[in-house]
Amino acid sequence: MSSEPSAPTELRAPLRSLLFVPGHRTDWLPKARAAGADAVILDLEDAVPAVDKPLARARVTEALAEAAEQQAGGMALFVRINPLDDWTAAGELRAVVRPGLAGIVLPKVHTAADVRLADRLIGWCEHEHGLPAGATALVPLLESARALRDAHDIAAAAPRVAHVGALTAPGGDVERAVGYRWSPEGTETQALRSRVLLDVRAAGAPYPVTGLWTHIADLTGLRAFAEQNRALGYDGMMAIHPAHIPVINEVFAPGPEELDRCARLVAAVESAQRDGVGALVFEGRMVDEAMAETARAVLARHGRG
């Protein structure tokens, strides 16, 4: 049996913030919810000591069952499984791909073949639990030089791939793989994050996110890094601490002034079009239908369309 084709883009939602929570500490979920996280990534991989991995799987499964019972919107639940290089991760997929799960975060992805394997396994699990084909998002983590080089092919490998982007942080897998020396300003990784973003957009994978900011108390630096990522074109960031969530949410959501300007721009362009004018000066800048379409997308995404 193979996973059925789907058009899952319509099933996905943009996510400003995705907060990592160790799988054996699901008692921290209320803190994540109180911080305003759009999504939580319940971690079965690096954040869980080996001795606690069975406990983590059990607690994550319980949390998903509780989320399914609530049957309401709110904070989405993702699960980061272990790498798909043995049966451990396959067992984790069978345990967690069930109602209540928004998606799987797949670590240590190297090639598109890794994504296709995960896609098939997730499809079988969806069928087993009566879930719609493609309902479960897949977020590949690009943690090797080859994966970063092949970001387009990885993002295009399965329709369920979403939220993929370049994660750069001090001392982690990506720094070791690429060899950069991380700085808070992010100048050494900006080109990398930009190129991966272009690959992901070209592949059609929705709502790319990036990260990480690991200095817990430096919210000023976090804001500058988040603003840089937003300027590049990312839709959100992953985070490791609840204190980071309000800053990330604010940066990746337009304020009332921006939304009002979008509405005014659309109205001005449409009024000009009715008079047979295609381009016009709006608040000191030349605008046309292309700018109006971008403004409409912003308004629609944030409930003002």
C-alpha positions as CSV (number, residue, x, y, z in Angstrom):
1,M,0.0,0.0,0.0
2,S,1.3,3.5,-0.8
3,S,0.2,6.8,0.6
4,E,-2.6,8.4,-1.4
5,P,-2.1,11.6,-3.3
6,S,-3.6,14.6,-1.5
7,A,-3.7,18.4,-1.7
8,P,-2.8,19.1,2.0
9,T,-2.0,22.8,1.5
10,E,-5.6,23.6,2.3
11,L,-5.3,21.6,5.5
12,R,-2.3,23.5,6.8
13,A,-2.4,26.7,8.8
14,P,0.4,29.3,9.0
15,L,2.3,29.1,12.3
16,R,4.2,32.0,13.8
17,S,5.7,30.1,16.7
18,L,6.5,26.4,17.3
19,L,7.8,25.7,20.8
20,F,9.8,22.5,21.6
21,V,8.6,20.7,24.8
22,P,10.4,17.4,26.0
23,G,8.0,14.5,25.5
24,H,8.4,13.4,29.1
25,R,7.4,16.9,30.3
26,T,3.9,17.2,28.9
27,D,3.0,18.9,32.2
28,W,4.6,21.9,30.6
29,L,1.9,22.2,27.9
30,P,-0.2,24.6,30.0
31,K,2.9,27.0,30.1
32,A,3.2,26.7,26.3
33,R,-0.5,27.5,25.9
34,A,-0.3,30.4,28.3
35,A,2.6,31.8,26.4
36,G,0.5,31.9,23.2
37,A,2.4,29.3,21.1
38,D,0.7,28.5,17.8
39,A,2.1,25.0,18.0
40,V,4.1,22.8,20.3
41,I,6.7,20.2,19.1
42,L,6.6,17.3,21.6
43,D,10.1,16.0,21.4
44,L,10.9,12.3,21.5
45,E,14.5,12.8,20.3
46,D,17.3,14.9,21.7
47,A,15.4,16.5,24.6
48,V,14.6,13.1,26.2
49,P,17.2,11.0,28.1
50,A,17.4,7.5,26.8
51,V,16.0,6.1,30.1
52,D,12.9,8.3,29.8
53,K,12.0,7.6,26.1
54,P,9.4,4.9,26.9
55,L,7.8,7.3,29.4
56,A,7.9,10.1,26.8
57,R,6.2,8.1,24.2
58,A,3.4,7.2,26.6
59,R,2.9,10.8,27.8
60,V,2.9,12.1,24.3
61,T,0.2,9.6,23.2
62,E,-1.9,10.6,26.2
63,A,-1.5,14.3,25.3
64,L,-2.6,13.6,21.7
65,A,-5.7,11.7,23.0
66,E,-6.6,14.6,25.2
67,A,-6.3,17.0,22.3
68,A,-8.5,14.8,20.1
69,E,-11.2,14.7,22.8
70,Q,-11.3,18.5,22.9
71,Q,-12.1,18.7,19.2
72,A,-11.4,22.4,19.1
73,G,-9.0,24.8,17.6
74,G,-6.0,26.2,19.5
75,M,-2.4,25.1,19.9
76,A,-1.4,22.5,17.3
77,L,0.6,19.5,18.5
78,F,3.5,18.2,16.5
79,V,5.8,15.3,17.5
80,R,9.5,15.1,16.7
81,I,10.3,11.4,16.4
82,N,13.8,9.8,16.4
83,P,15.6,9.4,13.0
84,L,14.1,6.8,10.7
85,D,17.1,4.6,10.7
86,D,15.7,1.8,12.8
87,W,12.4,0.4,14.0
88,T,12.3,2.8,17.0
89,A,11.0,5.7,14.9
90,A,8.6,3.5,13.0
91,G,7.1,2.4,16.3
92,E,6.9,6.0,17.4
93,L,5.0,6.9,14.2
94,R,2.5,4.1,14.8
95,A,2.0,5.4,18.3
96,V,1.5,9.1,17.6
97,V,-0.1,9.4,14.1
98,R,-3.6,9.5,15.4
99,P,-6.4,12.1,16.0
100,G,-5.0,15.1,17.8
101,L,-1.7,15.2,15.9
102,A,-1.0,18.1,13.5
103,G,2.2,16.8,12.1
104,I,5.5,14.9,12.4
105,V,8.9,16.6,12.7
106,L,11.5,14.4,11.1
107,P,15.1,14.9,12.3
108,K,18.3,14.1,10.5
109,V,16.9,14.2,7.0
110,H,19.6,13.8,4.3
111,T,17.7,13.2,1.0
112,A,14.3,13.3,-0.6
113,A,14.3,9.5,-0.1
114,D,14.0,10.0,3.6
115,V,10.9,12.1,3.1
116,R,9.3,9.6,0.8
117,L,9.9,6.8,3.3
118,A,8.3,8.9,6.1
119,D,5.5,9.8,3.8
120,R,4.6,6.2,3.1
121,L,4.8,5.2,6.8
122,I,2.7,8.1,7.9
123,G,0.2,7.2,5.2
124,W,-0.1,3.7,6.5
125,C,-0.7,5.0,10.0
126,E,-3.3,7.4,8.8
127,H,-5.1,4.6,7.1
128,E,-4.9,2.5,10.3
129,H,-6.6,5.2,12.4
130,G,-9.1,6.2,9.8
131,L,-7.5,9.6,9.2
132,P,-7.8,11.4,5.8
133,A,-4.8,10.7,3.6
134,G,-2.4,13.6,3.9
135,A,-3.9,15.0,7.0
136,T,-0.6,14.8,8.9
137,A,1.9,17.4,8.0
138,L,5.6,16.4,7.7
139,V,8.3,18.9,8.8
140,P,11.8,17.7,7.6
141,L,14.7,19.1,9.6
142,L,17.6,19.9,7.3
143,E,20.5,19.1,9.6
144,S,23.3,18.2,7.2
145,A,25.1,20.0,4.4
146,R,23.6,17.6,1.8
147,A,20.0,18.2,3.1
148,L,20.5,22.0,3.0
149,R,21.9,21.7,-0.6
150,D,18.9,19.5,-1.6
151,A,16.2,21.6,0.1
152,H,14.1,22.0,-3.0
153,D,14.0,18.2,-3.7
154,I,13.3,17.4,0.0
155,A,10.5,20.0,0.2
156,A,8.9,18.7,-3.1
157,A,9.2,15.0,-2.2
158,A,5.7,14.7,-0.7
159,P,2.6,16.8,-0.7
160,R,2.4,16.6,3.1
161,V,5.7,18.5,3.6
162,A,5.1,21.9,5.3
163,H,6.9,24.4,7.5
164,V,10.3,23.3,6.3
165,G,13.2,25.8,6.5
166,A,16.7,26.4,7.6
167,L,17.4,26.1,11.3
168,T,20.6,27.7,12.4
169,A,21.8,27.9,16.0
170,P,25.1,27.9,17.8
171,G,26.9,24.6,18.3
172,G,24.2,22.4,16.8
173,D,24.1,19.9,13.9
174,V,24.0,22.6,11.2
175,E,26.9,24.6,12.5
176,R,29.0,21.4,12.7
177,A,27.9,20.3,9.2
178,V,28.5,23.6,7.4
179,G,31.3,25.0,9.5
180,Y,30.1,28.5,10.1
181,R,30.8,30.4,13.3
182,W,27.5,31.6,14.7
183,S,27.0,35.2,15.7
184,P,23.8,36.8,17.2
185,E,23.6,39.1,14.1
186,G,23.2,36.1,11.9
187,T,25.3,37.5,9.0
188,E,27.1,34.2,8.5
189,T,23.9,32.3,8.0
190,Q,21.7,34.8,6.3
191,A,22.6,33.6,2.8
192,L,22.0,30.0,3.8
193,R,18.5,30.8,5.3
194,S,17.7,32.9,2.2
195,R,18.6,30.1,-0.3
196,V,16.8,27.4,1.6
197,L,13.7,29.7,1.8
198,L,13.8,30.2,-2.0
199,D,14.1,26.4,-2.5
200,V,11.1,25.7,-0.3
201,R,9.0,28.4,-1.9
202,A,9.8,27.1,-5.3
203,A,8.9,23.6,-4.3
204,G,5.5,24.8,-3.1
205,A,5.8,23.7,0.5
206,P,3.6,26.0,2.6
207,Y,4.5,28.2,5.5
208,P,8.3,27.8,6.0
209,V,9.7,28.4,9.5
210,T,13.2,28.9,10.8
211,G,15.1,29.3,14.1
212,L,16.6,28.9,16.6
213,W,17.4,31.5,19.2
214,T,19.1,29.8,22.2
215,H,20.0,32.7,24.4
216,I,17.1,32.5,26.9
217,A,17.3,36.0,28.4
218,D,18.3,38.0,25.3
219,L,14.9,39.1,24.0
220,T,16.4,42.1,22.2
221,G,18.6,39.8,20.2
222,L,15.7,37.4,19.6
223,R,13.6,40.2,18.2
224,A,16.3,41.4,15.9
225,F,16.8,37.8,14.6
226,A,13.1,37.2,14.2
227,E,12.7,40.5,12.3
228,Q,15.5,39.5,10.0
229,N,13.8,36.2,9.3
230,R,10.5,37.8,8.7
231,A,12.2,40.3,6.3
232,L,13.7,37.3,4.4
233,G,10.2,35.8,3.9
234,Y,9.8,33.2,6.6
235,D,6.3,32.8,8.2
236,G,7.5,31.8,11.7
237,M,10.1,30.4,14.0
238,M,10.8,27.5,16.2
239,A,11.6,28.3,19.8
240,I,13.0,26.5,22.9
241,H,11.6,28.7,25.7
242,P,8.1,30.0,26.5
243,A,9.5,33.5,27.1
244,H,10.4,33.7,23.4
245,I,6.8,33.1,22.1
246,P,5.3,36.6,22.6
247,V,8.2,38.3,20.8
248,I,8.1,35.8,17.9
249,N,4.3,36.1,17.6
250,E,4.5,39.9,17.5
251,V,7.1,39.9,14.8
252,F,5.4,37.4,12.6
253,A,1.9,39.0,12.8
254,P,1.1,42.3,11.1
255,G,0.0,45.1,13.4
256,P,-3.3,47.0,13.0
257,E,-1.5,49.8,11.1
258,E,-0.1,47.4,8.5
259,L,-3.5,45.7,8.1
260,D,-5.2,49.1,7.7
261,R,-2.6,50.2,5.1
262,C,-3.3,46.9,3.2
263,A,-7.0,47.6,3.2
264,R,-6.5,51.2,2.0
265,L,-4.1,50.0,-0.8
266,V,-6.6,47.5,-2.1
267,A,-9.4,50.0,-2.1
268,A,-7.3,52.6,-3.9
269,V,-6.2,50.1,-6.6
270,E,-9.7,48.8,-7.2
271,S,-11.1,52.3,-7.4
272,A,-8.4,53.3,-9.9
273,Q,-9.1,50.1,-12.0
274,R,-12.8,51.1,-12.2
275,D,-11.6,54.4,-13.7
276,G,-9.4,52.5,-16.2
277,V,-6.2,53.2,-14.4
278,G,-3.8,50.3,-13.8
279,A,-1.0,52.0,-11.7
280,L,-1.3,54.9,-9.3
281,V,0.6,56.8,-6.6
282,F,-0.6,55.6,-3.2
283,E,0.8,57.3,-0.1
284,G,3.9,58.4,-2.0
285,R,4.6,55.1,-3.8
286,M,3.7,53.6,-7.1
287,V,1.4,50.6,-6.8
288,D,-0.6,48.4,-9.1
289,E,-2.5,45.1,-9.1
290,A,0.5,43.0,-8.0
291,M,0.8,45.0,-4.8
292,A,-2.9,44.9,-4.3
293,E,-2.8,41.1,-4.6
294,T,-0.1,40.9,-2.0
295,A,-2.1,43.1,0.3
296,R,-5.2,40.9,-0.2
297,A,-3.3,37.8,0.7
298,V,-2.1,39.5,4.0
299,L,-5.7,40.5,4.8
300,A,-7.1,37.1,4.0
301,R,-4.5,35.3,6.1
302,H,-5.2,37.5,9.1
303,G,-9.0,37.5,8.9
304,R,-9.5,40.9,7.2
305,G,-10.2,39.6,3.7
